[in-house]
Amino acid sequence: MVKKTYRIPGIECAMCAMALQSLEDDVPGVRRANASYRHQRLEVEFDETKVTEEELLAAIVDLGYDVEAIA
């Protein structure tokens, strides 16, 4: 399992956070997705043998959000 944190500019409400948290159900290999609209962040835990980071980022973009890796 890999844990990553991303900055999600443009996430402005609880509904946005819930949409991002749906990654748990919609993307195979995502174990946990915790979004905070207050901090504009998304913490994701995923199995890199089932989903690549590139696929994960593409799924976030498909939801309509920009995404930036946090070092």
FENGIQUI-V44959 format. One record per pair of residues at least 6 apart in sequence whose ideal C-beta (glycine too) atoms are under 7 Angstrom apart, sorted by the first residue. I is the first residue (numbers start at 1). GAP is how many residues later the second one is. Records with the same first field share a line. If there is no record, write none. Layout:
I=GAP ; GAP
This chain:
1=30 ; 44 ; 45 ; 46
2=44 ; 46
3=40 ; 42
4=40 ; 49
5=36 ; 38 ; 65
6=35 ; 36 ; 61 ; 62 ; 63 ; 64
7=33 ; 34 ; 61 ; 63
8=12 ; 32 ; 33 ; 34 ; 57 ; 59
9=31 ; 57
10=55 ; 56
11=6 ; 9 ; 24 ; 26 ; 29 ; 54
12=25
13=24
14=23
16=21
17=18 ; 19 ; 20
19=44
20=13 ; 15 ; 22 ; 43
21=12 ; 13 ; 14
23=7 ; 10 ; 21 ; 36
24=6 ; 8 ; 9
27=24 ; 29 ; 32
28=22 ; 23
29=17 ; 18 ; 21 ; 22
30=14 ; 16 ; 21 ; 26
31=14 ; 15 ; 16
32=12 ; 13
33=9 ; 11
34=9
35=7
44=12
46=10
57=10
60=7
61=6
